């Protein structure tokens, strides 16, 4: 988290929509979300990053690829966001 900002509590569920997260904060917010989701015992997640140019999608997937407790990730089914969302399985 940026040092000059107060933490903001957000409810942790199995769906996380990044549309409200400023692009500069996406990396640390996703990292913290994954840690908290794991702590709460969630095993199946959906991260909504949007379709756009794919920059946010790639950022999210780089984080997922290097997170040791992520088992698998892939595009969401068409009715759950398609390539605008990523489905994640946690250990």
N, C-alpha and C positions, 0 to 999 in steps of 0.2 A: 504494500500500500504506500502511496506517496506520503512522505513524512509530514507534510503540511496539512493533511486532511484527516478529519475524524472518521472512524469506522462507521459504516452504515449497516445496520442489521437488515438482512433480507431473509425471508423464509426459504429454507432449503427443501425442495421437493425433487421429484424425479425428472422434472422438466425445468430447464433454465433458458430463458429467452434473453439473448445478448443485445437485443435492439435498444435497450435503455442504457447500456453500458458505453461510455465514451471509448472510442477506439484506442486511446492511449492507455486505458485501464484493462483492456480485455485480457491480456496475458496473466496478470496477477489475480484478477477476479476469477478466471477459469481455474487457475491453480488452487486457489482457496476454496472454490466451490467443490472441486473434486475431493479435496481433503475432508471437507465437512460432510459431503455426501457419503463418503466411505465411513467416517466416524459414526454417522447415523445408521449405518447398515444398509444403505441403498446399494443395489447391485445392478440395476438397469436404469440408465439415464438417457435423456434426449436433450441435446444442446442445440438450440435454435440460433443459428448465426446468420441466416438470410442467404439469398442467392447472389445478389450484387455481382461484383467482379471476382469473387472467390478469395479475396485477401483474408477476410476474417475466418473463412472455412479452413484455409491452409494454416493459419495461426493456431486455431483450435486443434487441428490434427497433429501439428508438430508437438504441442503440449501433450496430447494424448499418447503419442508415440514414445515419448520419453518418460512417461509416468509409470512407475514399476507395478502399480496395482491395477492398471487398465489391462484387461484381458483381450478385448477386441473393440473395434469401432468401425462403423460403415454408414453410408447414407441411410436416412430414415425411409420407411416405405412412402410411397407417393401420397397416401392419405394422411401422413404425419409430417409432411414438409419436404419429402424427396431430398434432393441434394442441397436444400436450404437448411437442413438439420442433420445432425450426426447422432446416431444411436451408439451408446457406450455401454460396455459390460465391465463391471468391476470385480475384482477378486474379493 
